[in-house]
């Protein structure tokens, strides 16, 4: 089922076009990657979808509702969860407390009475593989574990879609593989996972579909196997390295 629909979104900053009539959709149970060189408009697109900035033109529809003018907190309440390039966690709090503080504030979003904030937190930490470190202070986590904790915090928002900005950045091979399996697991549960990523091996191995931006415009969209062979994409961004990804 289609969950997110972006129609003709454009955004300019001081005469520079960051996004130019970008259109695409994302569905429940889909893991979709957005790729492109630095300055392609990827993070700007995430900021527009989450409401941190507003588009100059175009429309955004989420779960059948137009959300083009809604505030970020209103979009979060509708089910849009977001992470950032630099993982933000409360370093002085434990892993458990980092997630619990969000689950406690949003407990009304969970329908079953037995789903207390504590049980929600336990379930989420198991889902992302951090349950065995729940009593550890967040400041002691590795870079990869911080990314997972931020995803856990986003899940505590009870989202329908997760916007993940470079979740594999700085991860080693084992951490990257673990992340890929976790994200595929979330998609299999029905979450829509939309991620910005530069790790082409990660994208080609785990994404269901890939959207390619270049200079603010969509130049390709489709399954990874088609994207890796697209001549326009190779010339604009990927180069011959994608053939070995």
Phi, psi and omega per residue, in radians:
X1 nan 2.291 3.128
X2 -1.132 2.264 -3.097
X3 -1.946 -0.754 -3.106
X4 -2.107 2.326 3.094
X5 -2.300 2.095 3.121
X6 -1.869 2.129 -3.085
X7 -2.086 1.981 2.961
X8 0.902 0.780 -3.108
X9 -1.360 2.226 3.084
X10 -2.253 2.539 3.108
X11 -2.608 2.309 3.119
X12 -2.161 2.536 3.058
X13 -2.179 1.920 3.085
X14 0.862 0.839 3.076
X15 1.527 -0.141 3.130
X16 -1.714 2.238 -3.132
X17 -1.467 1.941 3.122
X18 -1.525 -0.611 3.085
X19 -2.417 2.387 -3.097
X20 -2.286 1.702 3.068
X21 0.916 0.863 3.136
X22 -1.374 2.262 3.135
X23 -2.317 2.283 3.023
X24 -2.937 2.983 3.088
X25 -2.278 2.795 3.033
X26 -2.448 2.529 -2.981
X27 -2.106 2.843 3.038
X28 -1.038 2.446 3.103
X29 1.310 0.233 -3.098
X30 -1.906 2.440 3.004
X31 -1.917 1.846 -3.027
X32 -2.050 2.285 -3.122
X33 -1.844 2.494 3.027
X34 -1.975 2.110 -3.098
X35 -2.177 2.913 3.125
X36 2.707 2.819 -3.135
X37 -1.175 2.924 3.061
X38 -0.979 2.363 -3.128
X39 1.515 0.109 -3.108
X40 -1.322 -0.326 3.130
X41 1.890 0.201 -3.035
X42 -1.133 -0.925 -3.123
X43 -1.207 -0.600 3.055
X44 -1.027 -0.732 3.113
X45 -1.068 -0.777 3.088
X46 -1.064 -0.726 -3.136
X47 -1.121 -0.626 3.097
X48 -1.207 -0.779 -3.122
X49 -1.096 -0.720 -3.099
X50 -1.451 -0.149 3.056
X51 1.582 0.120 3.114
X52 -1.183 -0.538 2.992
X53 -2.353 2.794 -3.135
X54 -1.902 2.478 3.114
X55 -1.195 2.746 3.050
X56 -1.414 -0.548 3.094
X57 -2.718 2.844 -3.120
X58 1.787 3.040 -3.047
X59 -2.352 2.626 3.100
X60 -2.164 2.234 3.103
X61 -2.110 2.331 -3.141
X62 -2.316 2.114 3.122
X63 0.930 0.703 3.079
X64 1.511 -0.064 -3.127
X65 -1.952 2.490 3.015
X66 -1.411 2.190 -3.076
X67 -2.078 0.279 -2.986
X68 -0.952 -0.525 -3.068
X69 -1.967 0.076 -3.096
X70 -1.278 2.634 3.066
X71 -1.252 2.770 -3.139
X72 -0.963 -0.729 -3.101
X73 -1.171 -0.555 3.100
X74 -1.209 -0.662 3.110
X75 -1.197 -0.648 3.097
X76 -1.107 -0.708 -3.138
X77 -1.157 -0.495 3.107
X78 -1.328 -0.331 3.094
X79 2.163 0.434 3.095
X80 -1.833 1.931 3.100
X81 -1.764 2.556 -3.007
X82 -2.455 2.431 2.923
X83 -2.093 2.962 -3.068
X84 -2.168 2.950 -3.093
X85 -1.008 -0.736 3.073
X86 -1.739 2.047 -3.068
X87 -1.055 2.213 3.121
X88 -1.830 2.047 3.076
X89 -2.406 2.810 3.052
X90 -1.499 1.744 -2.979
X91 -1.105 -0.558 -3.098
X92 -1.424 -0.116 3.135
X93 -1.756 2.776 3.087
X94 -1.281 2.906 3.086
X95 -0.999 -0.789 -3.138
X96 -1.062 -0.795 -3.099
X97 -1.141 -0.604 3.122
X98 -1.017 -0.674 -3.136
X99 -1.493 -0.682 -3.093
X100 -1.046 -0.687 -3.078
X101 -1.079 -0.521 3.086
X102 -1.425 -0.770 -3.132
X103 -1.060 -0.615 3.139
X104 -1.166 -0.667 -3.109
X105 -1.327 -0.368 -3.062
X106 -2.054 0.405 -3.048
X107 -1.071 -0.415 3.139
X108 -1.151 -0.363 -3.127
X109 -1.340 -0.207 -3.124
X110 -1.747 2.180 -2.912
X111 -1.351 -0.607 -3.016
X112 -1.442 2.356 -3.048
X113 -1.101 -0.562 -3.096
X114 -1.351 -0.125 -3.138
X115 -1.443 1.345 3.083
X116 -1.251 2.796 3.092
X117 -0.941 -0.642 -3.141
X118 -1.155 -0.748 3.137
X119 -1.218 -0.638 3.078
X120 -1.066 -0.786 -3.138
X121 -1.088 -0.791 3.112
X122 -1.009 -0.813 -3.109
X123 -1.089 -0.757 -3.115
X124 -1.150 -0.746 -3.122
X125 -1.141 -0.610 3.041
X126 -1.142 -0.701 -3.096
X127 -1.075 -0.632 -3.108
X128 -1.749 0.084 3.062
X129 1.370 0.432 -3.132
X130 -1.985 0.157 -3.060
X131 -1.086 -0.613 -3.122
X132 -1.297 -0.098 3.109
X133 -2.080 0.380 -3.014
X134 -1.142 -0.451 -3.135
X135 -1.618 0.008 -3.136
X136 -1.421 2.472 3.051
X137 -1.149 2.441 -3.076
X138 -1.071 -0.486 -3.128
X139 -1.161 -0.289 -3.120
X140 -1.615 -0.039 -3.118
X141 -1.331 2.655 3.037
X142 -1.291 2.996 3.117
X143 -1.024 -0.776 -3.138
X144 -1.118 -0.690 3.139
X145 -1.202 -0.567 3.081
X146 -1.136 -0.703 3.084
X147 -1.063 -0.739 3.130
X148 -1.146 -0.656 3.120
X149 -1.160 -0.664 3.113
X150 -1.160 -0.656 3.060
X151 -1.110 -0.707 3.100
X152 -1.066 -0.719 3.112
X153 -1.121 -0.672 3.090
X154 -1.152 -0.661 3.113
X155 -1.142 -0.508 3.122
X156 -1.184 -0.226 3.055
X157 -1.349 -0.057 -3.076
X158 1.016 0.943 -3.032
X159 -1.449 2.875 2.956
X160 -1.789 -0.458 3.110
X161 -2.318 2.486 3.068
X162 -1.993 2.155 3.041
X163 -1.759 1.894 -3.043
X164 -1.956 2.045 -3.069
X165 -1.688 1.816 3.132
X166 0.932 0.987 -3.112
X167 -1.159 -0.383 -3.109
X168 -1.633 0.024 -3.099
X169 -1.080 2.217 3.071
X170 1.393 0.089 -3.122
X171 -1.538 2.583 3.030
X172 -1.413 3.098 -3.049
X173 -1.049 -0.743 -3.121
X174 -1.149 -0.739 3.136
X175 -1.161 -0.657 3.132
X176 -1.143 -0.745 3.116
X177 -1.119 -0.724 3.110
X178 -1.087 -0.761 3.119
X179 -1.069 -0.784 -3.129
X180 -1.024 -0.746 -3.141
X181 -1.172 -0.656 3.114
X182 -1.125 -0.780 -3.120
X183 -1.175 -0.683 3.065
X184 -1.111 -0.644 3.091
X185 -1.116 -0.713 3.103
X186 -1.119 -0.728 3.107
X187 -1.092 -0.681 -3.141
X188 -1.160 -0.402 3.089
X189 -1.431 -0.130 3.109
X190 1.952 -0.135 3.084
X191 -1.162 2.532 2.924
X192 -1.601 2.111 -3.127
X193 -1.955 1.991 3.132
X194 -2.013 2.077 -3.050
X195 -2.283 2.504 2.966
X196 -1.643 2.270 -3.061
X197 -2.672 2.481 3.074
X198 -1.786 -0.267 -3.134
X199 -1.364 1.738 -3.032
X200 -1.194 -0.549 3.087
X201 -1.118 -0.741 3.106
X202 -1.068 -0.827 -3.123
X203 -1.061 -0.841 -3.079
X204 -1.172 -0.509 -3.109
X205 -1.438 -0.514 -2.945
X206 -2.127 -0.393 -3.090
X207 -1.333 2.513 3.017
X208 -1.414 -0.596 -3.076
X209 -2.598 2.650 -3.088
X210 -2.250 2.331 3.033
X211 -1.932 2.262 -3.091
X212 -1.956 2.170 3.067
X213 -1.890 2.513 3.067
X214 -2.572 2.070 -3.114
X215 0.936 0.715 3.062
X216 1.444 0.015 -3.107
X217 -2.072 2.579 3.033
X218 -1.351 2.146 3.136
X219 -1.934 -0.222 3.110
X220 -2.893 2.720 3.083
X221 -2.767 2.340 3.127
X222 2.801 -3.030 3.123
X223 -1.097 2.647 -3.108
X224 -0.929 -0.705 -3.099
X225 -1.106 -0.568 3.092
X226 -1.353 -0.667 -3.128
X227 -1.110 -0.719 -3.087
X228 -1.168 -0.321 -3.136
X229 -1.855 0.023 -3.106
X230 -1.309 2.073 -3.062
X231 -1.106 -0.653 3.141
X232 -1.137 -0.733 3.131
X233 -1.143 -0.769 -3.137
X234 -1.069 -0.767 -3.132
X235 -1.186 -0.651 -3.055
X236 -1.426 -0.506 -2.960
X237 -2.565 -0.958 -2.893
X238 -1.336 -0.645 -3.076
X239 1.199 -3.010 -3.081
X240 -1.234 -0.297 -3.107
X241 -1.065 -0.493 -3.088
X242 -1.116 -0.454 -3.135
X243 -1.149 -0.365 -3.120
X244 -1.810 0.073 -3.080
X245 -1.314 nan nan
